[in-house]
Each structure stands twice: as structure tokens, then as C-alpha cells.
Amino acid sequence: MNPDHWLDAAARLLHQPRRGAPRQVYLRCAVSLIYYALFHWLANSAADALAGATKPRDRSWTRVYRSLQHRQVREQCRKGRRPGGLPSSIHRFATEIAVMQARRHSADYDPGTRFSKSGVAASLERANRAIRDAEGATPAEKRVLAIHVLFRERAV
């Protein structure tokens, strides 16, 4: 799944042709789409890093892609849980996906949360930047990120 398509869909929801502020349902859906763009970029990057980026994609690639768990991503990407030695672009991506997951939960499950067009537009811009910056990481750095989000460390 192409993360750019998720981001494009979110942008379209922000720019619905109607007078006044966009409906909350459009803003909520846009927030979810932004999070899923980040999540699918991470799943794609992890699968490429661990199973190979060759096409057509094989069962091993799909297995890695589908192994990514939302809760584990959140736990592993929280501040202070990230591995050292990674570029700031990867750290920014990790921060952004953790923040957007919390926003997605609010958008999907908290009827009292209100979103603004400008706030969602800012989230869209940050997600776009986070993905573009993370794409510049080396294959080795992307592999470290993949291992970090897919596997928990066990206590000794």
C-alpha cells in the first residue's frame, strides 16, 4: 500500500468543496488516514529491510509486512525507547507515528474530541515530512528500525 495514496486521500478530505469549516467526520477520517500512511510506510520499510525489496513481493515479504503491531509500534516509538545510533530523521518519524496513533485513537474512539482544519493540515504536513526524511535513511538504519518495532527485547 502506497503511503502517498493515504496522504492524498487525507488531503482530499481536508479540501471538500463546501462552505464553512469541514465536517468533523472528514477531519476524523483524515487523521486516521494520516496515521495509516505512517504505519504502512513503516510496514513497507520493515518488509523491504528484512525480506528484500525485490518485486514481485513474496510470502516472506508479506509475512514481515503483516507482522507489525500497532501497540508494539506505539510502545517502541515512544520517547526514550528508541535505539541509539539512528539519524534524527528516524527519531522524528518514530515521534510522529506515536503522536499520530494517539490522535487516531481520539479521532476514532472519542466523540468529545474536536479537530480543526488547520490542526489536521499541520499533521498532514508533519507526516509527509517524516516519511520523506525517513526515506533518506540508509538500508542499515531502516533495518535497525524494523527490528526495533517488530521484536521486543527480553530481560536477561
C-alpha positions, 0 to 999 in steps of 0.5 A: 500500500502506497503511503502517498495514496493515504496522504492524498486521500487525507488531503482530499478530505481536508479540501471538500468543496463546501462552505464553512469549516469541514465536517468533523467526520472528514477531519476524523477520517483524515487523521486516521488516514494520516496515521495509516500512511505512517504505519504502512510506510513503516510496514513497507520499510520493515518488509523491504529491510528484512525480506528484500525489496525485490518485486514481485513481493513474496510470502516472506515479504508479506509475512514481515509486512503483516507482522507489525503491531500497532501497540508494539509500534506505539510502545517502541516509538515512544520517547526514550525507547528508541535505539541509539545510533539512528539519524534524527530523521528516524527519531522524528518519524518514530515521534510522529507515528506515536503522536499520530496513533494517539490522535487516531485513537481520539479521532476514532474512539472519542466523540468529545474530541474536536479537530480543526482544519488547520490542526489536521493540515499541520499533521498532514504536513508533519507526516509527509515530512517524516516519511520523506526524511525517513526515506533518506535513511540508509538500508542499515538504519531502516533495518535497525528500525524494523527490528526495533518495532517488530521484536521486543527485547527480553530481560536477561 
